[in-house]
Amino acid sequence: PVLDTEDAWVSVEGPVSIVELALEQKRIHYPLVEHQFVLCTILYAIMRFSLKSVKPLSLFDSKGKNAFFKDLTSIQLLPSGDMDPNVLSIRQQFLVKVVSAAVQTLCSSQKAKEVSEEELFPFEKGKNWPALAADLAQYLQISEDVIKRHYVCELYSYGMDHLGEE
């Protein structure tokens, strides 16, 4: 981009402006940032629902694991469309656990009307974990339908038929 400056600012001495510093930065590799975002979302879900025995890095193949430790400006080989069936199975199990924990939390907060979930976790207001798990399924190459079907089954098993019908 072309930055026009007024003549009065040309002769000013001092540190380089933040705009010039920003323009000198290397461009990031967006798919790598997206890959990091998926890991952050997985870690947050594990923390939020206290999921036991989940190893976050086991959800990624060797290329995916190596990409986490590279500079965001570097062009990295990210996982391709061909995935190991074992990794896909682990990913699906993880997403199913997230949906189950989200429904369990929803049901327990509905039964204990004294404290709503929004009061317990005000920074999560409006967060729909089952929908987030379905979105995450796209990144992890899992069928969204499997996750959505599991969500409906969980709603019915907890007696929330009105939500399951929707």
Secondary structure by P-SEA (a helix, b strand, c coil): cbbbbccccccccccccaaaaaaaccccaaaaaaaaaaaaaaaaaaaaaccccccccccccaaaaaaaacccccccccccccccaaaaaaaaaaaaaaaaaaaaaaaaaaaaccccccccccccccccaaaaaaaaaaaacccaaaaaaaaaaaaaaacccccccc
